[in-house]
Amino acid sequence: MNVKEITDNIYYVGVNDRTLTLFEGLWPLPYGVTYNSYVVKGEKSVALIDTVNIDEVREFINNIRSLKLNVNIDYLVVNHMEPDHSGSIAEILRMYPDIKIVGNVKTVEMIKGFYHITDDSAFKVIKEGDKIDLGGKTLQFSLIPMVHWPETMVTYVPEDKLLFSGDAFGTFGALNGGVVDYEMDTDVYIEEMYRYYSNIVGKYGVPVQRALSKLKDIPVSYICPTHGPVWKERIGDVMKIVDNLSAYRSEEGAVIVYGSMYGNTAEVAETIASELSGRGIKPIKVYNASTAPMSNIISDAFRYKILAVGSATYSMRLFPPVETFMNAMETREIKNKDFGIFGSYTWAKDIVLTRLEEYAKRMKLPVKAALCFQHSSNDGTSAEVKKFVDKLL
Ligand code: FEO
């Protein structure tokens, strides 16, 4: 149990999950994850903000009970309907049968579909700008669709300048005793924020930018997301990370992703890395797409400016793990990269570069450099790589 008062009468009642290995069934969780929920206690009413994944409901309910509120919870605000946050709604409704579930029209539609709660009197439907007065604490709602689902909204408490931000500013990593960033070493959460954003929210850069501009004039002292620490001291840092990632602004550095069966494409990938290093580029991340976690490759490809992708020809297609990677890039509409492509063939000369160019064309991502070789590297390969890097930089 890790229940804390964040600021006057606003409590963290979220839970850690150190059991789940793959978030969304896809993304590794080496440090676990949190599902964050909060209680706001006003002078006349009490609100619960979001719930937790159903697997953690027992601890969640214990957390709420530990506050010894001695009053009913009047409102359950559902900022986001993905089941990692909405999973315990039905249990909360069982505990507090008179609670009003607060959401927008789309939220209600999803609750009916996911949890079969069909009694309209259970809901309080809000729209942009609506407020609920809890007595000395106001809940003010703003819709931020597609950050990360169509129903997503945020809830602001002006008296405390505190924002319940949903998935925005979330990150992987269970909490280790502290809740607010100043109580802990945040480096791992900041690092994991790149992976969280690129893996989970990466496709939705435009809606995230829209949400950021909507929130930019609101004074914020606390950001309370659905995953990871509450941000206070590092609000500027996390705002900058999310702004840069959602605007597809890259950091200096290079990522080389390759797929290779017998080491020939791998050898050229290493030569490209060596040449880039010789030109002073850092960091350089080289990933074998067959063995490196796709989650980390996507994260660094999102983060760094130079991206070189290479593949062996495989049954007249890209090598399958490279195809998976390029599908992930296309899904996330990745852009603004210094993009280079390279590949090898034995008898099917144009396949690899043609396939990679098709991706680039659909993604509107200009190919700055291309290198294709037959069989294996040879005496001319270093010179070819130098030319490739010249064009890439
Ligand atoms: Fe953590 Fe989009 O749910």
Residues whose N, C-alpha, C, O or C-beta is under 5 A from the ligand:
A	BS01	FEO	E82 D84 H148 D167 T226
